[in-house]
Amino acid sequence: MTTTEADSAPGPGSGQATYGTAPEPVDENVWLEEIYGEEQLAWVKEQNSRTEDLLEDTDYAELEGSILEVLDSTDRIAMVGKRGDWYYNFWKDQHNPKGLWRRTTWESYCTDSPEWDVLLDVDELAAAEGREWVFHGATFLRPGAGEPYRLALLALSPDGGDANRYREFDVESRTFVDPAQGGFDLPTAKGNVSWLDADTLLVASTADGLPKTASSYARTAVTLKRGAPLADAPRLFEVPEQHMMAVVAHDSTPGYERTFAVDYIDFFNRKNLVLRDGEWVQIDVPTDVNVSAHREWLLFRPQQDWVVGESIYPAGSLLACGFEDYLAGARELAVLFTPDARTSLQSWSWTRNFLLLNLLKDVSSEIRVLDPSRPADGPDGAWASTLLDACPPLHDVNAYAVDDEDEAASDGGAGDDFWLVATGFTTPTTLMRGTLERTTDGTDGVASRHAEVKASPSFFADGDYEVQQHFAVSDDGTRVPYFQVAPRNLPLDGQNPTQLSGYGGFEVSRTPAYSGTVGRAWLERRTPLSAGTDGDAPHSRGGVYVVANIRGGGEYGPAWHRAALQENRHKAYQDFAAVARDLMSRGVTSRERLGCVGGSNGGLLVGNMLTRYPELFGAVSCGVPLLDMRRYTRLSAGHSWIAEYGDPDVPEQWEFIKTFSPYHLLKDGVEYPETFIWTATSDDRVGPVQARKMAARMLAMGIPNVWFHEALEGGHAGASDNRQAAALQARSQHFLWKALAGGLV
């Protein structure tokens, strides 16, 4: 579903809203909620022009070109996914801004110049059909035994938003399957699609009159036969309107074929069901226990402590039980991972015979390999665990299977092969491939052989910089880690332009990652020549980049996330402010030289820095943000985030929500930082409305140096191709640099 205006929006200047029980403050900018209105877009264009006049100077043009060079680099790693004998990749560059979907063989991929078989040129498709298609992935139909993968459903967004059109594609003929000949072609909508068999899809969608939830996602799932209209497809599954969304999926693993449905009650609670003899059977776990199935196993990750019989399994642990055993009533759970104060589980991936755990220990990666066939010593049923030696300190390294359904290495297949993707703030990304095998020396361990396959080039002089991890102390005494990337021998005189980035929500972790854009646009920028305070010769300095690992994120597991939910949201903001103060107390920067940047929930974060801690920052870059927390549940997909922030229609909850609603925290007579608010018209997740309203209110209050820019397409990412992405990043980075290192005017 594409974004539409808010339901029953009052007119300009109206007073109390008629919905809900909590009073709604006067909102003079509610007229801007009509996203595609002529008057509203005229306001957007006026603000865009004003901002472009400010930012798009000679330095900006050079910066945008430098960033685009990184994004378009043909030396980047072309990451691939294996299907059958082929390795698939989606690629964008200068000559293919919308991208190429392509494939190659393993032998060719290992060379410096692989030979790519282009399956779909999205630029050509967009030109031929007159639509600005954005490629969002492919879902293959599992072929019969011994047959190649041939048919796939391609997800194509018309504007970069979350709503996709699904079209059946034949990779052998390199053409879409004609709907007149029975090819699947589903209208643009939010939802998901899964193959049941060659002639049947399981579809959760809001298209063709199918109902949607209050969060704007699919409420029902249907069984769609080839050639039949979606509107007439029989209903398979349905969730209540106030729940977040319905999802259906078919697991076609030979010997373990199963159909699942998930009723997402909210972001953190769900019901998991499996179809048995035509009836849905709910998997009996609390709604806040995440469940996943693989072959004969069920895995469980509780979000809060889970009591099973006489056992208590802590939040963030990983547990296992046989699939059929659990459904039959067994509750003997194997404990695969237990978190501690420093270590959390981030993700896991199955190879054919082993389980890879991706962990964080004080926000640095650690990987363990578990063997289900070998029990570990102890009473908890754990599986033998081996530490994978592949993780340098202060780096992010992720391991995941190449193709868990292939044969094992002993049979000549890649079933126990795995990818390793390693990156750090000053370490270009490296792709490695390895193989897991059981040891034969009696240690019950797993041996790993892995070697580099591809390495990204260096886009800035990364050897000139060092990465440090520090800990700030928040208001309640909590130690909050943060990473600092800075020139070696950094002068601690408070004069370094510093960019502080954060997120702090939805259990999302901010980990070390190489960014040629940050390197070029921030670290290597230079201030004008100036004399030191001790009479040194005039010198210039570069930027400092900082990433804060505040509560609300997932760096220390579910407890770290839950510590900043709803009425405790202020703790995330206190953490971020504590990092800002720590940077100043250590002499890294000062208020005039410190800026912050965040997008989406991170936009809400920096919006609170703007309004709650204006004395700490010289500039704020606030992207695709939530800002009006009184009406956020009625805008785009906002209703789906009530579990994170609370329900502003409930008076008791509005009392704490209004304390972190930046739109309502603006005050006269406050010296606010330089402010840049940016968004995208086609964002159908957060939407552009809240950014518009915040900028309009600040401008009307006469707050100086407030700037706004809205990309007309690009969805929640704000960009649908590399050129748009380069422009977006250049505007944000250039704004911060001008504000902190040179002055905007």
Sequence and secondary structure as in RCSB ss.txt:
>XXXX:A:sequence
MTTTEADSAPGPGSGQATYGTAPEPVDENVWLEEIYGEEQLAWVKEQNSRTEDLLEDTDYAELEGSILEVLDSTD
RIAMVGKRGDWYYNFWKDQHNPKGLWRRTTWESYCTDSPEWDVLLDVDELAAAEGREWVFHGATFLRPGAGEPYR
LALLALSPDGGDANRYREFDVESRTFVDPAQGGFDLPTAKGNVSWLDADTLLVASTADGLPKTASSYARTAVTLK
RGAPLADAPRLFEVPEQHMMAVVAHDSTPGYERTFAVDYIDFFNRKNLVLRDGEWVQIDVPTDVNVSAHREWLLF
RPQQDWVVGESIYPAGSLLACGFEDYLAGARELAVLFTPDARTSLQSWSWTRNFLLLNLLKDVSSEIRVLDPSRP
ADGPDGAWASTLLDACPPLHDVNAYAVDDEDEAASDGGAGDDFWLVATGFTTPTTLMRGTLERTTDGTDGVASRH
AEVKASPSFFADGDYEVQQHFAVSDDGTRVPYFQVAPRNLPLDGQNPTQLSGYGGFEVSRTPAYSGTVGRAWLER
RTPLSAGTDGDAPHSRGGVYVVANIRGGGEYGPAWHRAALQENRHKAYQDFAAVARDLMSRGVTSRERLGCVGGS
NGGLLVGNMLTRYPELFGAVSCGVPLLDMRRYTRLSAGHSWIAEYGDPDVPEQWEFIKTFSPYHLLKDGVEYPET
FIWTATSDDRVGPVQARKMAARMLAMGIPNVWFHEALEGGHAGASDNRQAAALQARSQHFLWKALAGGLV
>XXXX:A:secstr
      TT   TT  S SSSSS     TTGGGG TT HHHHHHHHHHHHHHHHHH SHHHHHHHHHHHHHHH TT
S    EEETTEEEEEEEETTEEEEEEEEE HHHHTSSS   EEEEEHHHHHHHHTS  EEEEEEE    TT    
EEEEEEESSSSS EEEEEEETTTTEE  GGGT  EEEEESEEEEEEETTEEEEEES TT  B TTSSB EEEEEE
TTS GGGS EEEE  TTSSEEEEEEE  TT  EEEEEEEEETTEEEEEEEETTEEEE  S TTEEEEEETTEEEE
EESS EEETTEEE TT EEEEEHHHHHTT    EEEE   SSEEEEEEEE SS EEEEEEETTEEEEEEEEEEEE
 SSTT  EEEEEES   TT EEEEEES TTS  GGGTS TTEEEEEEEETTEEEEEEEEEEEE SSSS  EEEEE
EEEEE    S GGGEEEEEEEEE TTS EEEEEEEEETT   SS   EEEE    TT        HHHIIIIIT 
    B  TT    B    EEEEE  TTSSTT HHHHHTTSGGGTHHHHHHHHHHHHHHHHTTS  GGGEEEEEET
HHHHHHHHHHHH GGG SEEEEES    TTTGGGSTTGGGGHHHH  TTSHHHHHHHGGG HHHH  TT    EE
EEEEETT  SS SHHHHHHHHHHHHTT SSEEEEEESSSGGGT SSHHHHHHHHHHHHHHHHIIIII   
